[in-house]
Amino acid sequence: MKKEVYLARVIKANDGWYAIDFPDLPGTHAQCKGLTDVQKEAEESLCSFLTAAKAVGEEISAPSPTIELKDGEMAVIVTADLEAYQKKHDTRPIRKTVSIPQWMVDGAERKGLSLSKVLQESLTVRLAD
């Protein structure tokens, strides 16, 4: 899955907090206490918005190459790795029917193994980049 890249505008408020918004994605905002957290909070906000918008089939604006800034505002390049975001946040269990030989079922039961856990562990290894 390709990564999405957008420009965010960062504004330092009088109370010391930083406000973050994405001019290309109205309604996408974040805030943080320190400048060191701007990138992390902006990425989280962008990933959350893009994931939700794609899930409902909402049309997403293409990123602009530039944004307009006023005095005291900063631009930050924010990359959204939606695959990594989904791996971290979408851990809902989904029931799938699988077929395996009876001898495997018997052996797993004798050893007290959870078939779901074994499958998850195996897929985690197999799907690792």
C-alpha positions, 0 to 999 in steps of 0.5 A, a space after each residue: 500500500 502506498 503512503 499518502 503525503 499531505 502538508 499540514 499547517 501548524 500554529 502556536 497558540 498563546 497558551 503554548 499548545 500547537 494546533 495542526 490542520 490540513 488545508 486540503 482536508 477540512 475538518 482534520 485537526 490535531 493539537 499537542 503541547 510541545 513542538 516535538 509531538 507535532 509530527 506524531 499527532 499530525 500523522 495520527 490525525 491524517 491516518 485516522 481521517 483517511 482511514 475513516 473516509 476510505 471506509 465510507 467511500 468518501 472522496 478525498 482531496 488530492 494533496 496540494 503542492 503548497 499551502 498558504 501560511 500567515 505570520 507565525 505559521 509553519 508547514 509540516 510534511 506529513 506521511 500517512 502509512 495507512 497499512 501500518 496504522 491499520 495493523 496498529 489500530 484495527 485488531 477486531 477479531 474476524 471469524 473465518 472458517 478454515 479447513 485443516 486435517 483432523 490429525 492437526 486438530 487432534 495434535 493441537 488439542 493434545 498440546 493445548 494449542 489455540 488454533 486461532 493463536 497459531 494461525 495469527 502467529 504464523 500469518 504475522 511472520 508470513 506477512 512481515 515486510 
